[in-house]
Amino acid sequence: MDIQGMAAIVTGGASGLGAATAEMLAARGARVTIFDLNAGLGEAKAKEIGGLYRPVNVTDEEAVQNAIAEAEGLHGKARILVNCAGIGPPAKVLNREGAPLPLSEFAKIININLIGTFNVLSKFAARLADADALNADGERGVIVNTASVAAFDGQIGQPAYAASKGGVVAMALPIAREFARIGIRVNTIAPGIFWTPLLATLPKEAQDSLGKQVPFPSRLGQPREYAHMVEAIVTNPMLNAEVIRLDGAIRMAPK
């Protein structure tokens, strides 16, 4: 798919991986709408790239549906969706006193990372299913979801996060198979240790230590490198139902 002139939606697009993706898409000529709950960052990023910002909770069906319709009214029917919205606070199943993790905390991470991803992609696909095809292959659009290497190498303290990202990985193939009939591709990126606003708060020594865990290149991944992978997925029509580890060959230790 040629990105030029396409309408695109990026969830979690106010910062980190999502912001870099929104920047890349806009630079390639897409009309970008950012869905994010951080209004200050979201509005600033949208202004910077000449796009739109809408405050959207990805777990809210009505809010997502309305925001997609609003974006369509201004930018045209969205053909590209990149799901970057997510959270990942660490928490063990049993704390130091032996008390179990409150179910509400586990459910919150699943709800945002997995159910929120499904919520947005399902509403996106519903509006796109009857659109004109873009090319002779019958392609109508592309969805890129964000998992994590934690889906495969979950560490101690990541049961909820690993489960949520494992779900994102597992649903890629069945959804891609279903959407084949309507010409929408579905792929997933599983990043390793990437520089994010959260990691930016750590001392430089701590950042360097994390980066050295990566075999090659021995550093933190940069958000623009995630965005480059999104670009490759969008523009390569044979990439479908894939889960791509973007991790410098790291395999996470137990802790």
VMD Tcl script that draws the C-alpha trace (Angstrom):
set ca {
  {0.00 0.00 0.00}
  {1.23 3.47 -0.85}
  {1.09 5.56 2.33}
  {0.80 8.83 0.41}
  {-2.71 10.22 0.71}
  {-4.02 7.50 3.03}
  {-5.92 8.23 6.23}
  {-4.35 6.58 9.28}
  {-5.16 6.10 12.97}
  {-2.50 5.57 15.65}
  {-3.59 4.65 19.16}
  {-1.18 5.70 21.88}
  {0.18 8.16 19.34}
  {1.01 10.95 21.75}
  {4.37 9.54 22.87}
  {6.90 6.74 22.47}
  {6.41 4.17 19.72}
  {3.05 5.62 18.73}
  {4.38 9.15 18.37}
  {7.26 7.99 16.17}
  {4.78 6.06 14.03}
  {2.48 9.07 13.69}
  {5.47 11.18 12.65}
  {6.57 8.63 10.05}
  {3.11 8.26 8.54}
  {2.63 12.01 8.32}
  {6.08 12.43 6.74}
  {5.08 9.86 4.10}
  {1.97 11.85 3.24}
  {-0.71 10.19 5.37}
  {-3.51 12.08 7.12}
  {-3.01 10.96 10.71}
  {-5.41 10.88 13.65}
  {-3.97 10.23 17.12}
  {-6.06 8.44 19.75}
  {-4.62 8.96 23.24}
  {-5.76 9.95 26.72}
  {-2.88 12.40 27.27}
  {-4.46 15.56 25.88}
  {-1.43 17.80 26.33}
  {0.97 15.52 24.47}
  {-1.65 14.39 21.98}
  {-2.64 17.88 20.90}
  {1.00 18.95 20.65}
  {1.96 15.94 18.53}
  {-1.04 16.37 16.23}
  {-0.16 20.02 15.71}
  {3.47 19.11 15.02}
  {2.57 16.61 12.27}
  {-0.44 18.45 10.87}
  {-2.84 15.76 12.06}
  {-5.78 15.35 14.41}
  {-5.97 14.40 18.07}
  {-8.93 12.79 19.77}
  {-9.06 11.83 23.48}
  {-10.05 8.17 23.26}
  {-10.17 5.38 25.83}
  {-9.48 2.31 23.68}
  {-11.63 0.13 25.95}
  {-14.73 2.28 25.39}
  {-16.75 0.90 22.45}
  {-18.84 4.01 21.87}
  {-15.90 6.40 22.18}
  {-13.82 4.42 19.68}
  {-16.70 4.12 17.23}
  {-17.45 7.83 17.41}
  {-13.79 8.84 17.08}
  {-13.26 6.67 14.00}
  {-16.37 8.16 12.40}
  {-15.23 11.68 13.26}
  {-11.76 11.06 11.83}
  {-13.34 9.67 8.67}
  {-15.44 12.78 8.26}
  {-12.31 14.93 8.29}
  {-9.67 12.69 6.69}
  {-11.65 10.14 4.71}
  {-11.95 6.44 5.46}
  {-8.95 5.23 7.46}
  {-6.92 2.59 5.63}
  {-4.10 2.20 8.16}
  {-4.45 1.38 11.86}
  {-1.50 1.07 14.24}
  {-2.35 0.00 17.79}
  {0.30 1.26 20.22}
  {-1.85 2.09 23.26}
  {-0.92 0.00 26.29}
  {0.32 -0.14 29.86}
  {2.72 -2.46 31.68}
  {3.20 -1.88 35.40}
  {5.09 -4.83 36.95}
  {3.42 -6.95 39.59}
  {4.08 -10.45 40.88}
  {1.31 -12.99 41.42}
  {2.21 -13.00 45.13}
  {3.69 -9.97 46.85}
  {6.40 -10.07 49.54}
  {3.81 -10.78 52.21}
  {2.36 -13.65 50.16}
  {-0.83 -11.81 49.24}
  {-2.16 -12.44 45.72}
  {-2.25 -9.75 43.05}
  {-5.71 -8.11 43.13}
  {-7.73 -9.41 40.21}
  {-8.69 -5.86 39.25}
  {-5.03 -4.98 38.59}
  {-4.54 -8.04 36.39}
  {-7.79 -7.33 34.54}
  {-6.91 -3.68 33.92}
  {-3.79 -4.60 31.95}
  {-5.64 -7.26 29.95}
  {-8.47 -4.83 29.30}
  {-6.27 -2.06 27.89}
  {-3.58 -4.06 26.09}
  {-5.62 -6.90 24.63}
  {-9.30 -6.00 24.71}
  {-8.56 -2.38 23.79}
  {-6.55 -3.53 20.78}
  {-9.40 -5.79 19.65}
  {-11.96 -3.07 20.26}
  {-10.22 -0.56 17.98}
  {-9.33 -3.00 15.20}
  {-12.85 -4.42 15.07}
  {-14.45 -0.97 14.77}
  {-11.83 0.05 12.19}
  {-12.47 -3.05 10.07}
  {-16.24 -2.68 10.26}
  {-16.08 0.78 8.68}
  {-13.52 -0.31 6.07}
  {-15.08 -3.60 4.92}
  {-17.28 -2.04 2.21}
  {-14.75 0.51 0.94}
  {-13.36 0.41 -2.59}
  {-10.26 -1.73 -3.03}
  {-7.01 0.18 -3.49}
  {-5.37 -2.09 -6.05}
  {-5.73 -5.15 -8.23}
  {-5.04 -7.44 -5.26}
  {-8.21 -6.16 -3.62}
  {-6.37 -4.63 -0.68}
  {-8.47 -2.27 1.42}
  {-6.29 -1.63 4.46}
  {-3.74 -2.82 6.97}
  {-3.66 -3.24 10.75}
  {-0.46 -3.30 12.81}
  {-0.79 -4.38 16.44}
  {1.87 -4.06 19.13}
  {2.82 -7.06 21.27}
  {6.13 -7.49 23.12}
  {8.91 -10.03 23.54}
  {7.25 -10.56 26.92}
  {4.67 -12.60 25.01}
  {7.43 -15.21 24.55}
  {9.98 -14.41 27.30}
  {7.81 -13.08 30.11}
  {9.79 -12.19 33.22}
  {8.94 -12.54 36.89}
  {6.57 -9.69 37.66}
  {5.00 -9.72 34.18}
  {2.15 -12.26 34.34}
  {-0.54 -9.77 33.33}
  {1.59 -7.93 30.76}
  {2.85 -11.17 29.19}
  {-0.67 -12.59 29.09}
  {-2.04 -9.46 27.42}
  {0.70 -9.40 24.78}
  {0.45 -13.15 24.28}
  {-3.20 -12.60 23.44}
  {-2.28 -9.95 20.87}
  {0.14 -12.44 19.27}
  {-2.38 -15.29 19.29}
  {-5.20 -13.36 17.62}
  {-3.08 -12.16 14.66}
  {-3.51 -15.31 12.56}
  {-7.25 -15.94 13.02}
  {-8.09 -12.30 12.38}
  {-5.82 -12.15 9.31}
  {-7.51 -15.28 7.98}
  {-10.96 -13.79 8.54}
  {-10.07 -10.40 7.06}
  {-8.49 -11.97 3.95}
  {-11.91 -11.97 2.30}
  {-12.21 -8.20 2.72}
  {-8.62 -7.37 1.83}
  {-7.37 -6.16 5.22}
  {-3.95 -7.40 6.33}
  {-3.14 -7.94 10.02}
  {0.40 -8.01 11.40}
  {2.00 -7.70 14.82}
  {5.29 -6.22 16.00}
  {6.84 -7.59 19.20}
  {9.40 -5.00 20.36}
  {12.22 -5.79 22.75}
  {13.74 -3.16 25.05}
  {12.95 0.19 23.46}
  {13.56 3.73 24.60}
  {10.28 5.09 25.94}
  {9.30 8.09 28.08}
  {9.26 5.74 31.09}
  {12.82 4.56 30.43}
  {13.89 8.16 29.87}
  {13.26 8.85 33.56}
  {15.97 6.31 34.52}
  {19.57 7.41 35.08}
  {21.83 7.18 32.04}
  {23.74 4.34 33.70}
  {20.53 2.32 34.06}
  {19.59 2.95 30.42}
  {23.03 1.84 29.27}
  {22.82 -1.29 31.42}
  {19.53 -2.28 29.85}
  {20.89 -1.62 26.37}
  {23.90 -3.87 26.99}
  {21.54 -6.81 27.50}
  {20.72 -6.67 23.80}
  {23.12 -8.85 21.73}
  {23.27 -6.59 18.68}
  {23.02 -3.73 18.40}
  {23.82 -3.47 22.12}
  {21.58 -0.54 22.94}
  {17.95 0.37 23.49}
  {15.75 0.27 20.42}
  {14.69 3.67 19.13}
  {11.02 4.50 18.47}
  {11.89 5.48 14.89}
  {13.05 1.89 14.32}
  {9.63 0.63 15.34}
  {8.13 3.16 12.93}
  {10.40 1.87 10.14}
  {8.98 -1.61 10.69}
  {5.44 -0.24 10.49}
  {6.35 1.39 7.18}
  {7.74 -1.91 5.85}
  {4.58 -3.77 6.85}
  {2.24 -1.21 5.32}
  {4.12 -1.02 2.03}
  {4.81 -4.76 1.55}
  {1.58 -6.51 0.45}
  {2.90 -10.02 1.17}
  {3.35 -9.34 4.89}
  {0.24 -10.77 6.48}
  {-0.51 -12.66 9.72}
  {3.10 -12.20 10.82}
  {4.43 -11.58 14.33}
  {7.79 -9.86 13.96}
  {10.22 -9.70 16.88}
  {12.05 -6.37 16.75}
  {14.52 -6.96 19.54}
  {18.20 -7.11 18.53}
  {18.18 -10.89 19.25}
  {17.47 -10.49 22.97}
  {15.90 -13.32 24.94}
  {14.77 -12.04 28.30}
  {16.13 -13.59 31.51}
  {13.71 -14.72 34.25}
  {14.22 -11.40 36.04}
}
mol new
graphics top color blue
foreach p $ca { graphics top sphere $p radius 0.5 }
foreach p [lrange $ca 0 end-1] q [lrange $ca 1 end] { graphics top cylinder $p $q radius 0.2 }
display resetview
